Amino acid sequence: MKYRNTLLALLIAVAGTGCTQEEMRQFQEGLDAHNLEMSAQDYVVVLHPAKALKVCEEQLPQVAINCVVDGKLIGPPAKRLPFGVMNEKLTYEERIAHAQIGNVLVLTTQTTQHGYKYFTATGYSTLSTSPEKKEFERFIGTLWTNASVPMNIHRPGDEVAASFLYRNDANAPQINAELKRQAELEARNAQLQADQQAYDNSDEGRAEVLRNAILACQEEIDDAKADIAEDDRVAKVSGVRNLSLRHEAGLRIVRCQDDMKVSWKAYKELGGKERTMAELLK
């Protein structure tokens, strides 16, 4: 609203008395600011917020569009040029500096009367040589209807947006209850993972890994000895031993015996409870 008043005053000055270059600059700045402020109310993202965020993170960077949600950049920065180089918007000096124009989608969280959260959308272009300089571009009407841009954006007055908001506002209590349940479940899972990671990194957790490694090696040794015993039985009948099998089994036994000694020493250093390896292997 404040831009509207400033804009009106500048427009009267320009129309009534002519204008200086400075007045015209102020008029243009007021117009840009007013358009930027009002545009956030002009479009509705007809996607549930979680889906819209996924599009921002995974798909928009692929079509060279950066996504800013409530003031925070979401997903990796877009690397390549947007649709069209738009050289006509660059000055000669900017072309010499190899400036590029990139597009930014700005999403702002809104809430309906009964508590359903959704996004409104606007956008601007920015120069690679001076990214802090935002040149507002009302490109939503053409850019976001492109089939390769996977974001469903509509004016709030049209049937699609109105139906989306009406339907979700009516179901807001159930939707929010489900979102709360999912958030609690994710929080519990995250806590379980954090607890497991903390245990794995503790002396007790590391000792358990070594204990299991010793037990696994003993099983490997028993299997290898069983293979040799089976070959002995066959040799009594055939008169021929499988030297390749016996050699491989012998390697498995020797390697595991060496590994068990190393693991046992580390296990005891971490506070392993058993006094001897034989006690551990019972």
Backbone hydrogen bonds, N-H to C=O, Kabsch-Sander energy under -0.5 kcal/mol:
donor,donor_aa,acceptor,acceptor_aa,energy
5,N,1,M,-1.6
6,T,2,K,-1.9
7,L,3,Y,-2.9
8,L,4,R,-2.2
9,A,5,N,-2.3
10,L,6,T,-2.3
11,L,7,L,-2.3
12,I,8,L,-2.2
13,A,9,A,-2.0
14,V,10,L,-2.6
15,A,11,L,-2.5
16,G,12,I,-2.7
17,T,13,A,-1.9
18,G,14,V,-0.9
24,M,20,T,-2.3
25,R,21,Q,-2.2
26,Q,22,E,-2.4
27,F,23,E,-2.6
28,Q,24,M,-2.6
29,E,25,R,-2.6
30,G,26,Q,-2.7
31,L,27,F,-2.5
32,D,28,Q,-2.9
33,A,29,E,-2.8
34,H,30,G,-2.6
35,N,31,L,-2.8
36,L,32,D,-2.5
37,E,33,A,-2.5
38,M,34,H,-2.7
39,S,35,N,-2.3
40,A,36,L,-0.8
41,Q,38,M,-1.6
42,D,39,S,-1.5
43,Y,39,S,-0.7
44,V,154,H,-4.3
45,V,119,F,-2.6
46,V,44,V,-0.8
46,V,152,N,-3.1
47,L,45,V,-1.9
51,K,48,H,-0.8
52,A,48,H,-2.3
53,L,49,P,-2.7
54,K,50,A,-1.6
55,V,51,K,-2.1
56,C,52,A,-2.3
57,E,53,L,-2.4
58,E,54,K,-2.6
59,Q,55,V,-1.9
60,L,55,V,-2.4
62,Q,59,Q,-0.9
63,V,59,Q,-0.7
63,V,60,L,-1.4
64,A,61,P,-1.3
65,I,60,L,-1.9
66,N,103,N,-2.3
67,C,74,I,-0.6
68,V,105,L,-3.1
69,V,67,C,-0.5
69,V,72,K,-3.1
70,D,68,V,-0.6
70,D,107,L,-2.8
72,K,69,V,-1.8
74,I,67,C,-3.2
84,G,82,P,-0.6
89,K,86,M,-1.8
90,L,87,N,-2.0
95,R,91,T,-2.1
96,I,92,Y,-2.3
97,A,93,E,-1.7
98,H,95,R,-1.6
99,A,94,E,-2.8
102,G,100,Q,-0.5
102,G,126,T,-2.6
103,N,64,A,-0.8
104,V,124,Y,-2.4
105,L,66,N,-3.2
106,V,104,V,-0.5
106,V,122,T,-2.7
107,L,68,V,-3.2
107,L,105,L,-0.6
108,T,120,T,-2.3
110,Q,118,Y,-3.3
112,T,116,Y,-2.6
115,G,112,T,-1.7
118,Y,110,Q,-2.2
120,T,108,T,-2.3
121,A,43,Y,-1.4
122,T,106,V,-1.9
124,Y,104,V,-1.7
125,S,135,E,-2.1
126,T,102,G,-2.1
127,L,130,S,-0.6
127,L,133,K,-0.8
128,S,100,Q,-2.5
133,K,130,S,-2.4
134,K,132,E,-0.9
135,E,125,S,-2.1
135,E,133,K,-0.7
136,F,134,K,-0.8
137,E,123,G,-0.6
139,F,137,E,-2.2
142,T,139,F,-0.7
143,L,139,F,-3.2
144,W,139,F,-0.5
144,W,140,I,-1.4
145,T,142,T,-0.6
146,N,143,L,-1.5
149,V,146,N,-2.0
151,M,149,V,-1.7
153,I,151,M,-1.0
154,H,44,V,-2.6
158,D,155,R,-1.6
162,A,158,D,-2.5
163,S,159,E,-2.4
164,F,160,V,-2.2
165,L,161,A,-2.6
166,Y,162,A,-2.5
167,R,163,S,-2.7
168,N,164,F,-2.1
169,D,165,L,-2.3
170,A,166,Y,-2.1
171,N,167,R,-1.3
172,A,169,D,-1.1
175,I,171,N,-2.7
176,N,172,A,-3.2
177,A,173,P,-2.0
178,E,174,Q,-2.2
179,L,175,I,-2.5
180,K,176,N,-2.3
181,R,177,A,-2.2
182,Q,178,E,-2.7
183,A,179,L,-2.4
184,E,180,K,-2.5
185,L,181,R,-2.4
186,E,182,Q,-2.7
187,A,183,A,-2.3
188,R,184,E,-2.4
189,N,185,L,-2.6
190,A,186,E,-2.5
191,Q,187,A,-2.2
192,L,188,R,-2.6
193,Q,189,N,-2.5
194,A,190,A,-2.3
195,D,191,Q,-2.8
196,Q,192,L,-2.6
197,Q,193,Q,-2.5
198,A,194,A,-2.4
199,Y,195,D,-2.3
200,D,196,Q,-2.8
201,N,197,Q,-1.7
202,S,198,A,-0.6
202,S,199,Y,-1.0
205,G,199,Y,-0.7
206,R,202,S,-2.6
207,A,203,D,-2.4
208,E,204,E,-1.9
209,V,205,G,-1.8
210,L,206,R,-1.9
211,R,207,A,-2.6
212,N,208,E,-2.5
213,A,209,V,-1.8
214,I,210,L,-2.2
215,L,211,R,-2.2
216,A,212,N,-2.4
217,C,213,A,-2.1
218,Q,214,I,-2.1
219,E,215,L,-1.9
220,E,216,A,-2.0
221,I,217,C,-2.5
222,D,218,Q,-2.5
223,D,219,E,-2.3
224,A,220,E,-2.3
225,K,221,I,-2.6
226,A,222,D,-2.0
227,D,223,D,-2.0
228,I,224,A,-2.0
229,A,225,K,-2.5
230,E,226,A,-2.3
231,D,227,D,-1.9
232,D,228,I,-2.1
233,R,229,A,-1.8
234,V,230,E,-2.0
235,A,231,D,-2.6
236,K,232,D,-1.7
237,V,233,R,-0.8
237,V,234,V,-0.7
238,S,234,V,-3.1
239,G,235,A,-2.7
243,L,241,R,-1.2
246,R,242,N,-2.3
247,H,243,L,-2.5
248,E,244,S,-2.3
249,A,245,L,-2.5
250,G,246,R,-2.2
251,L,247,H,-2.2
252,R,248,E,-2.0
253,I,249,A,-2.0
254,V,250,G,-2.5
255,R,251,L,-2.6
256,C,252,R,-1.9
257,Q,253,I,-2.3
258,D,254,V,-2.1
259,D,255,R,-2.6
260,M,256,C,-2.6
261,K,257,Q,-1.5
262,V,258,D,-1.7
263,S,259,D,-2.8
264,W,260,M,-2.5
265,K,261,K,-1.9
266,A,262,V,-2.0
267,Y,263,S,-2.6
268,K,264,W,-2.3
269,E,265,K,-1.8
270,L,266,A,-1.3
271,G,268,K,-1.5
272,G,267,Y,-2.1
280,L,276,T,-1.5
281,L,277,M,-2.1
282,K,279,E,-0.8
